[in-house]
Structure formats: C-alpha cells, structure tokens
Amino acid sequence: AYEIEPFAPDCKLEGKGELSCNLEGEVPLSFQILHVPGHSPDSLCFHLPSEGVLFAGDTLFRQGIGRSDFPGGDSALLVRGIRERILTLAPETRVLPGHGEETTVGGEVLGNPFL
C-alpha cells in the first residue's frame, strides 16, 4: 500500500484555467491548466499554446499512459481525460512527459496502444 504524507499547498489552482509566469526580463508566458485526473485525483497538465508544447507530467507518455494504481487513481478516468483534454490539441503539439522521450499529440492519436 502507498502512503502519502499530508501537506499543505502553496496555492490552489482549483477553478483556474490559466497560469501566467512573468520572469524578470523575459516575455510573460500563459499556460492553460488542464485537469486530467486518473494518475492521481489532482493531476494537471500545462499547455503552452504560444510554443505548441504540453507539459504532461505522468499523464501521457510516448506510447503509454500514467499509472493509475496509486490511491485515488482511476484508469478509465485517466484515458477519458487524455482523450477529451489532450488528444483534442493540435496534432503537432509537442508532449513533454515527466519521464522518457517526448512525443506529439498526433503521434499518440495514431499509435498509443492504451488509447
């Protein structure tokens, strides 16, 4: 069994659809927040439309998907969230997973055996 130590978040993203990042001297970035539960109840992906990039964390991998056997995980919910929130992005969107090689949305639509 897995146990996760309780912790308090620095800020809550619940109900927010966008996150802006303003680094001094840099062009501000606006990320779309995509709630894609299944790996965990609060799994998030961050889409940077201006760059055509999705930071997928442990949600979507090249030819794979995240684990769902952790507390609160749900494989059907994970697959549904990927199909509804990620695979609807432009096919050329680069997907940067939390582990392994990058991929594209189009590549996963065509060849991911879990989807």
Residue frames as qw, qx, qy, qz and C-alpha x, y, z in Angstrom:
[[0.000, 0.888, 0.459, 0.000, 0.00, 0.00, 0.00],
 [0.390, 0.413, -0.014, 0.823, 1.13, 3.52, -0.74],
 [0.314, -0.787, -0.412, 0.335, 1.09, 6.23, 1.87],
 [0.336, 0.584, 0.083, 0.735, 1.49, 9.90, 1.11],
 [0.317, -0.319, -0.452, 0.770, 2.43, 12.34, 3.84],
 [0.077, 0.883, 0.463, -0.020, -0.17, 15.10, 4.24],
 [0.408, -0.090, 0.080, 0.905, 0.96, 18.51, 3.03],
 [0.166, 0.806, 0.352, -0.446, -0.42, 22.00, 2.54],
 [0.583, 0.520, 0.340, 0.523, -0.27, 23.50, -0.97],
 [0.297, -0.197, -0.026, 0.934, 1.34, 26.90, -1.52],
 [0.372, 0.268, -0.039, -0.888, -1.60, 27.97, -3.68],
 [0.564, 0.303, 0.756, -0.140, -4.67, 26.34, -5.14],
 [0.030, 0.168, -0.588, -0.791, -5.21, 26.14, -8.89],
 [0.173, 0.446, 0.875, -0.075, -8.75, 24.80, -8.49],
 [0.245, 0.825, 0.451, -0.238, -11.12, 26.69, -10.76],
 [0.007, -0.766, 0.317, 0.559, -8.32, 28.39, -12.66],
 [0.847, 0.464, 0.257, 0.034, -7.92, 27.79, -16.37],
 [0.567, 0.701, -0.152, 0.404, -4.74, 29.75, -16.89],
 [0.677, -0.616, -0.002, 0.403, -1.46, 30.38, -15.13],
 [0.403, 0.877, -0.123, 0.231, 0.81, 33.28, -16.03],
 [0.795, -0.336, 0.012, 0.505, 4.52, 33.23, -15.44],
 [0.241, 0.946, -0.045, 0.212, 6.34, 36.56, -15.50],
 [0.798, -0.263, -0.019, 0.542, 10.09, 36.18, -15.12],
 [0.117, -0.876, 0.067, 0.462, 12.02, 39.40, -14.82],
 [0.034, -0.605, 0.553, 0.571, 13.38, 40.47, -18.20],
 [0.181, 0.049, 0.929, 0.319, 11.53, 37.70, -20.08],
 [0.419, -0.143, -0.428, -0.788, 8.38, 37.61, -22.18],
 [0.556, -0.112, 0.561, -0.602, 5.42, 36.59, -19.97],
 [0.230, 0.024, -0.928, -0.293, 4.11, 33.07, -20.56],
 [0.642, -0.072, 0.234, -0.726, 0.49, 31.98, -20.24],
 [0.072, 0.083, -0.992, -0.055, -0.14, 28.31, -19.59],
 [0.706, -0.219, -0.258, -0.622, -3.53, 26.67, -19.96],
 [0.290, -0.275, 0.833, -0.382, -4.20, 24.42, -16.98],
 [0.691, 0.009, -0.554, -0.465, -5.69, 21.06, -17.98],
 [0.557, -0.316, 0.633, -0.435, -7.13, 18.97, -15.16],
 [0.721, 0.227, -0.591, -0.282, -6.60, 15.35, -16.23],
 [0.574, -0.444, 0.579, -0.372, -7.27, 13.13, -13.20],
 [0.952, 0.153, -0.210, -0.164, -6.64, 9.41, -13.16],
 [0.596, 0.331, -0.560, 0.471, -2.94, 9.13, -12.31],
 [0.198, -0.251, -0.639, 0.700, -3.99, 10.97, -9.17],
 [0.086, 0.759, 0.630, -0.140, -7.16, 12.94, -8.39],
 [0.012, -0.917, -0.052, 0.395, -5.46, 16.30, -8.91],
 [0.634, -0.026, 0.463, 0.619, -3.25, 15.55, -11.92],
 [0.252, 0.879, 0.072, -0.399, -2.61, 18.61, -14.06],
 [0.672, 0.227, 0.352, 0.610, -1.03, 19.22, -17.43],
 [0.059, -0.771, -0.027, 0.634, 0.23, 22.61, -18.55],
 [0.614, 0.528, 0.456, 0.369, -0.29, 23.66, -22.17],
 [0.189, -0.605, 0.136, 0.762, 1.76, 26.50, -23.60],
 [0.628, 0.645, 0.435, -0.017, -0.16, 27.28, -26.80],
 [0.186, 0.932, -0.216, -0.224, 2.25, 30.01, -27.90],
 [0.101, -0.605, 0.771, 0.170, 5.01, 27.40, -28.13],
 [0.806, 0.167, -0.422, -0.381, 2.91, 24.38, -29.13],
 [0.329, 0.261, -0.842, 0.337, 4.04, 22.44, -26.05],
 [0.755, -0.495, -0.163, -0.399, 2.23, 20.38, -23.42],
 [0.044, 0.425, -0.800, 0.420, 3.94, 19.52, -20.15],
 [0.740, -0.189, -0.483, -0.428, 2.18, 16.23, -19.45],
 [0.441, -0.512, 0.602, -0.425, 3.87, 15.06, -16.26],
 [0.194, -0.128, 0.972, -0.040, 2.86, 11.48, -15.51],
 [0.635, 0.377, 0.321, -0.593, -0.37, 11.64, -17.51],
 [0.833, 0.540, 0.067, -0.097, 0.74, 10.78, -21.03],
 [0.464, -0.535, 0.586, 0.393, 3.95, 9.19, -22.28],
 [0.384, 0.458, -0.622, -0.506, 5.27, 8.21, -25.69],
 [0.605, 0.026, -0.745, -0.279, 3.20, 5.09, -26.45],
 [0.411, -0.249, -0.800, 0.359, 1.97, 4.92, -22.86],
 [0.347, -0.742, -0.174, -0.547, -0.10, 6.49, -20.12],
 [0.109, -0.535, 0.592, -0.593, 0.49, 7.16, -16.45],
 [0.263, -0.116, -0.930, 0.231, -0.02, 4.62, -13.71],
 [0.475, -0.439, -0.155, -0.747, -3.39, 4.61, -12.04],
 [0.742, -0.266, -0.611, 0.071, -2.75, 2.16, -9.20],
 [0.206, 0.146, -0.473, 0.844, -1.97, 4.89, -6.66],
 [0.007, 0.522, 0.703, -0.483, -4.54, 6.00, -4.06],
 [0.274, 0.691, 0.193, -0.641, -7.26, 7.90, -5.90],
 [0.002, 0.324, -0.699, -0.638, -6.08, 6.63, -9.29],
 [0.663, 0.419, 0.510, -0.354, -8.61, 5.59, -11.92],
 [0.385, -0.115, 0.684, 0.609, -7.56, 4.18, -15.31],
 [0.258, 0.638, 0.678, 0.260, -10.91, 4.82, -17.05],
 [0.074, -0.946, -0.191, 0.250, -10.92, 8.41, -15.83],
 [0.379, -0.564, 0.425, 0.598, -7.31, 8.87, -16.98],
 [0.368, 0.170, 0.731, 0.549, -8.00, 7.58, -20.50],
 [0.133, 0.813, 0.559, 0.095, -11.16, 9.67, -20.79],
 [0.198, -0.893, -0.004, 0.405, -9.31, 12.81, -19.65],
 [0.392, -0.331, 0.563, 0.647, -6.48, 12.22, -22.13],
 [0.303, 0.421, 0.736, 0.434, -8.95, 11.72, -24.96],
 [0.017, 0.878, 0.476, 0.045, -11.06, 14.77, -24.06],
 [0.219, -0.945, 0.021, 0.241, -8.38, 17.27, -22.98],
 [0.394, -0.566, 0.534, 0.489, -5.10, 16.28, -24.63],
 [0.466, 0.146, 0.752, 0.443, -5.90, 14.48, -27.87],
 [0.266, 0.851, 0.453, 0.008, -8.07, 17.44, -28.88],
 [0.199, -0.793, 0.228, 0.528, -4.99, 19.69, -29.05],
 [0.538, 0.720, -0.331, -0.288, -3.30, 20.33, -32.41],
 [0.993, 0.072, -0.035, 0.089, -1.61, 17.15, -33.72],
 [0.603, 0.537, -0.297, 0.510, 1.77, 18.89, -33.92],
 [0.440, -0.799, 0.212, -0.351, 1.69, 19.82, -30.22],
 [0.466, 0.364, -0.737, 0.328, 4.87, 18.53, -28.59],
 [0.786, -0.553, -0.137, -0.238, 4.18, 16.45, -25.48],
 [0.265, 0.531, -0.665, 0.453, 6.89, 16.58, -22.82],
 [0.799, -0.419, -0.405, -0.147, 6.21, 13.78, -20.33],
 [0.514, -0.789, 0.296, -0.163, 7.57, 13.51, -16.82],
 [0.621, -0.373, 0.658, 0.205, 9.72, 10.56, -17.94],
 [0.673, 0.227, 0.637, 0.299, 11.12, 9.33, -21.22],
 [0.291, 0.067, 0.468, 0.832, 11.13, 10.70, -24.73],
 [0.323, 0.394, 0.144, -0.849, 8.93, 13.48, -26.00],
 [0.310, 0.353, 0.840, 0.273, 6.16, 12.78, -28.47],
 [0.190, -0.036, -0.202, -0.960, 3.38, 14.66, -30.25],
 [0.587, 0.188, 0.450, -0.646, -0.38, 14.62, -29.85],
 [0.717, 0.430, -0.296, -0.462, -0.71, 13.34, -33.41],
 [0.348, 0.370, -0.860, 0.048, 1.77, 10.53, -32.77],
 [0.208, -0.021, 0.840, -0.500, -0.21, 9.38, -29.77],
 [0.675, 0.307, 0.149, -0.654, -3.52, 9.57, -31.61],
 [0.690, 0.444, -0.477, -0.315, -2.11, 7.29, -34.29],
 [0.666, 0.274, -0.688, 0.090, -0.15, 4.81, -32.23],
 [0.207, -0.382, 0.675, -0.595, -0.68, 4.80, -28.48],
 [0.415, -0.120, -0.884, -0.181, -1.96, 1.27, -27.69],
 [0.112, -0.306, -0.746, 0.581, -3.59, 2.43, -24.43],
 [0.255, 0.400, 0.157, -0.866, -5.81, 4.95, -26.18]]
